[in-house]
Amino acid sequence: MIKLDKIIKIYNPKKANEYEALHGVSCEISDGEMVAIIGKSGAGKSTLLHILACIDSYQSGEYTIDGTLVKNLSEGQYAKIRNEKIGIVMQDFALVEDFSALENVLIPLDFAKKKIKNKKGKALEALKAVGMGDLSKKPCNKLSGGQKQRVAIARAIVNEPAMILADEPTGALDTKTSAEIMELFKRLNKEGKTVVIVTHDPKVAEQCSRVIEVSDGKII
């Protein structure tokens, strides 16, 4: 389970352009849930997701993952959680375009703290799981948007994280491809993964088991 308790996030603190993005946000997400985070642009959705992903810090409040208080972790422990417990999928895919699909999926395995046998085989299995096994050697700059998102999802799941966090994963895709990507997320959720999706799209949100709405830095 992940739990946020009265999280406050301030950008540029004590400067003229100081901005409080999250105002005492509290929520819980249970293991195995599929949750949508919705809200208007600038509401604080992505900031919330970045805190959940351990990408961004916060000024006050408490964030716990499986009972572990995140703010008490060392930098090494922080990186280990990001690499092993959390898989992240971005709207712009965040792939190394000149690398093949396989080389992109290998990246988190190369950064893993734990020893992993047969990294290439593990990466290929992740690509097969998202329907990209036959295109593993193809450079990402030769793939379609939907194929790139599948590679990004394979990269997110290759370390077998308990939680997948996705920031507008269908935002750059057409309707048909968006539906295919959502089916993939739903399948991963049925396999036991906790899935959290930031989205503007009501059709994406309605496919999740629960919706969290963010407005002006607060959950409403």
N, C-alpha and C positions, 0 to 999 in steps of 0.2 A: 504493500500500500504506500502511496505517496500522500503527504499531507502538507499543506501550506497554512500557516497560522499568522495572520496579521502582517503580511509581507508589504513592506514599503520599498519602492524602487525610485531613486532620484537620479536623474542624469545631470551632469555638470554641477554637483553640489557646491554651494557657497560661491557660485559665479553668477554673473548678470543674467545668463541664459539658463539658470537652474530650472529644471522641469521635473515635477513629480509624476511619474508615469503610472505607478500603482499605489493606491491609497488603502493600505491595510487589508489586502486580499487574503481571504481564507477559503480553502476548499479541500476536499479529500477525493482521491480517485483510487478505487479498489482494484486489486489484481484481477485481470481478465476483463475489465470494462473496455468499451469502445465509446469514447467521449469526443464530442465536437465542442470547440471553443469558437463562439461567434461574436460578432460585434462590428461596428463601423470602423473605417480606417482611422487610425490614431487612438482607438479605444484602449489599447494596451494588450491586445491579444498576443502579438508576437513577443512582446516583452515578457509576458507570463510564460509563454512557451520556452523562451531562452533561459529563464530561471529554472523551469522544470528540467531542461536539458543540461543544466550545470554549465551553460555557456556564459551566463551573465550573473553577476553578484547582486546583492541587495543590501539596503541600509539597515533595516530592522525587521523583526519577525523571525519565524522559524520555519525551515523546510526540512522535512524528514523523509527519507527513503527507506522503507522496511525498518523503521525505528531508529535509523542512523541520522543524527543531526548533521546536515550538510556543512554548516558553517564551522564545525569543529574539525573538519577533514584537512589533512595536509594537502599540498598541491599535487603530490603523487597519488594520494588516495582519490582526490577530485578527478584527476585524469583517468584513473582506473575505472571509476564509476561511469564516466562519459564513454569510455571505450567498451566496457563489458556489460553494463546494465542497461544502457540507453542507446537506441538506434535512431538516427535523425535523418529525416527526408525533407529537402528544401524545394521550394517552388522552381528555382532556377537550376535544379539538379545538383549544382556544385560538384560537377565531375571534372577530371582533368581531360580536356577534350582530345588531346593528342594520344592519350593512353587508350588501350583497348578496354572493352567492357571488363574482361578478366583482371587486367592490371588495376583498374579502379576498385574492384571489389577486394583485391588483395591488400589495399592500403591499410584498413583498420587491423587486419591480421598482422601486418608488419609492425604496427604500433602497440600491439597487445602486450601486456606485462607477463601474461602466462605463456608457457611454452605450448605451441600448437603444432601438431604433426600434420604433414601433408596439407600445407596451406593452399596449394593450388587446387587440390581435390575438394577442399572445403569451399573455396570460392566458386568452383564450378557447380557444386551442389546448390549453392545459393542462387546462382544464375538460372539453373534448371528449375528451381522452385518458383521463379517468377516468369518462366517461359522464355528465357534468353540463352539457354544452353547452346543453341546452334549458332549464336552470334557472339560467342565469348571472345573471339579473336578480332572482331571488327572494331576499328577506332570509334570512339564515341562521337567524333565530329561527323561521322557518316551515318549516325542513327537518327531516327525520327524522335519527336518529343516524347511520345509514349514509350518508345524503347529506352530512351535515356532515363525516364522516370522509373522504369522497371529495374534498370541497372542501379539507380540510386537506392531503390528499396532493397535490392540484393545486398548492396554494400551495408545498408542499415541492419540487416538481419544476420549477416555472416558470422558475427560473434555470438549469436544466439542470445540477444538481450531480452530481458523480461518486458521492456517497454519500448514502443515505437512512437516517436513524436514527429508529426508531419506538419510543416508550415505551408499552407495553401498548395497541397500536392497536385491538385487538378487545375490550378489557376491558369496555367499556360497550355492546357490541353483542350481538344475538341470534345464534344458531348460523348461520342462513342468511346473514345480513349479514356475519358474521365470515368465512365461507367466500368470499364475494364479494370482500371486502377483501384476503384472502390471495391470491386469484387475481390481483388487481391488482398486489400486491407481486411475485408470481412473474413476471408479465409484464414489469414494470419491470426485474427482475433479468435476465431473458432478453435485454432490450435493452441490457444492459451495466452497469446500475447496481449498485453495491455496496449491499446492504441488510442492516442490523443491527436486529434486533427484540428488545426486552426483553419477556418474556412469562411468565405463570404457567401458561399453557395448553399441555399436552403436545401437543395436536392442532396447535397453531401451530408449536411447536418441531420436530415431526417433518417438517414441510414445508420446513424449511431444510436447506441442504447440510451445515451443521456446527452443533454446539451447544457453547456455553461455559457451564459451570455455576459460579456464584458462591456461596460459603458463608462466612459470617462474615468478609467482606471479602477473601477469597482466591479465586483460581480453582482448582478442584479437578479 
